[in-house]
Amino acid sequence: MFLDAAIPYLVFHDHRTEAGRRRLPIHPAILPILRYRHKHPVEDGYLFRGGKNKIGDKRSPRLARPFRELLNELQIPAGYGFHSFRRTFVDLLATANASELHAAKLVGHTIKTLTYGLYASNRLPLDHARRIMTECVNYPTVPEF
């Protein structure tokens, strides 16, 4: 996490696709949550506790419970989980008429078309990605912890 950068951002290291490896600006509304976790880190250094599950996958399937624990700690009601936030984010981009190309790049999806999928960069410049996020996505304000 680069919380003190001019444009705070996260680095994703998803090794399944090139699109999954990216820098993503942090939406200003969730910055307090990430600052809280940074001040109160978990033992393995990740945003959430992790490790290998029964089938050998290293992290993603194991994030649900720790993410739920963090949401509980922040008093976010039951019924919301990681993919709830991801779906909401994409729905808000769509409602605001963000291009599907930009939405795919923000969430780390591979573009399947020849022109954009084969020849275009998988990354948006941080300032451009932040502008799209802040213009298209409005979350309720989270208090500082």
C-alpha positions in Angstrom: 0.0 0.0 0.0 1.2 3.5 -0.8 -1.1 5.5 1.4 1.0 8.6 1.5 1.7 8.9 -2.2 0.3 12.0 -4.0 -2.4 9.6 -5.4 -2.7 6.8 -2.7 -2.8 3.4 -4.4 -2.7 -0.4 -3.9 -0.6 -2.8 -5.9 -2.3 -6.0 -7.1 -0.1 -9.0 -7.9 -2.7 -11.4 -9.4 -0.5 -13.8 -11.4 -3.3 -15.4 -13.4 -3.5 -12.6 -16.0 -1.5 -9.5 -17.0 -4.6 -7.4 -16.3 -4.6 -8.7 -12.7 -1.2 -7.1 -12.1 -1.8 -3.4 -11.6 -1.7 -0.3 -9.5 -5.1 1.0 -8.5 -5.8 4.3 -6.8 -7.6 4.1 -3.5 -11.0 5.8 -3.6 -11.0 8.6 -1.1 -14.0 7.2 0.7 -12.2 3.9 1.7 -8.9 5.5 2.5 -9.7 5.7 6.2 -10.4 1.9 6.3 -7.0 1.2 4.8 -5.2 3.7 7.0 -6.8 1.9 10.0 -5.6 -1.5 8.8 -2.1 0.0 8.2 -2.0 1.2 11.8 -3.3 -2.2 13.0 -1.6 -4.7 10.8 -2.1 -8.4 10.8 0.8 -10.8 11.5 1.6 -11.9 7.9 1.8 -8.3 6.6 -1.1 -8.6 4.2 -4.2 -6.5 4.3 -6.1 -9.6 5.6 -4.7 -12.8 7.2 -4.2 -15.5 4.6 -2.4 -18.7 3.8 -3.0 -21.8 1.8 -6.4 -23.5 1.8 -7.2 -27.2 1.5 -6.8 -27.2 -2.3 -3.5 -25.3 -2.2 -4.8 -21.9 -3.3 -2.7 -19.3 -1.5 -4.9 -16.4 -0.7 -8.2 -15.5 -2.4 -10.5 -18.2 -1.1 -9.2 -17.6 2.5 -10.0 -13.8 2.4 -13.7 -14.1 3.0 -13.5 -14.8 6.8 -10.8 -12.2 7.6 -12.6 -9.7 5.4 -15.8 -10.4 7.3 -13.9 -9.9 10.6 -12.6 -6.6 9.4 -16.1 -5.5 8.4 -17.4 -6.6 11.8 -14.6 -4.6 13.5 -15.7 -1.6 11.4 -19.4 -2.3 12.3 -20.4 -2.9 8.7 -23.6 -5.0 8.7 -23.8 -8.7 7.9 -24.7 -9.5 4.3 -21.8 -7.5 2.8 -18.6 -9.2 1.6 -15.7 -8.7 -0.8 -17.7 -9.4 -3.9 -20.6 -7.2 -2.7 -18.2 -4.3 -2.8 -16.8 -5.4 -6.2 -20.3 -5.7 -7.7 -21.4 -2.4 -6.3 -18.3 -0.7 -7.7 -18.9 -2.1 -11.2 -22.6 -1.2 -11.0 -21.8 2.3 -10.0 -19.3 2.6 -12.9 -22.0 1.3 -15.3 -24.7 3.6 -13.9 -22.3 6.6 -14.4 -21.7 5.4 -18.0 -18.0 4.7 -17.5 -16.7 2.8 -20.5 -16.5 -1.0 -20.2 -12.9 -0.8 -21.2 -12.1 1.5 -18.2 -14.2 -0.6 -15.8 -12.4 -3.8 -16.9 -9.0 -2.2 -16.4 -10.0 -0.9 -12.9 -11.2 -4.3 -11.7 -8.4 -6.3 -13.4 -10.4 -8.1 -16.1 -8.8 -9.1 -19.4 -10.1 -7.3 -22.4 -11.1 -9.8 -25.1 -11.2 -7.6 -28.2 -8.4 -7.6 -30.7 -7.6 -3.9 -30.6 -7.8 -3.2 -26.9 -7.1 -6.7 -25.7 -4.1 -7.4 -27.8 -2.5 -4.0 -28.4 -3.6 -1.6 -25.6 -1.9 -1.4 -22.3 -3.7 -3.1 -19.5 -3.1 -0.2 -17.2 -4.7 3.2 -16.7 -2.5 6.0 -15.5 -3.2 6.6 -11.7 -4.5 10.1 -12.2 -6.9 8.9 -15.0 -8.1 5.9 -12.9 -8.7 8.2 -9.8 -10.7 10.7 -11.9 -12.9 7.9 -13.3 -13.4 6.5 -9.8 -14.2 9.8 -8.1 -16.5 11.0 -10.9 -18.4 7.7 -11.2 -18.4 6.2 -7.7 -19.7 7.8 -4.6 -19.5 5.9 -1.3 -20.8 7.1 2.0 -18.1 8.9 4.0 -16.3 6.6 6.4 -15.1 8.2 9.6 -11.4 8.4 10.5 -10.5 5.9 13.1 
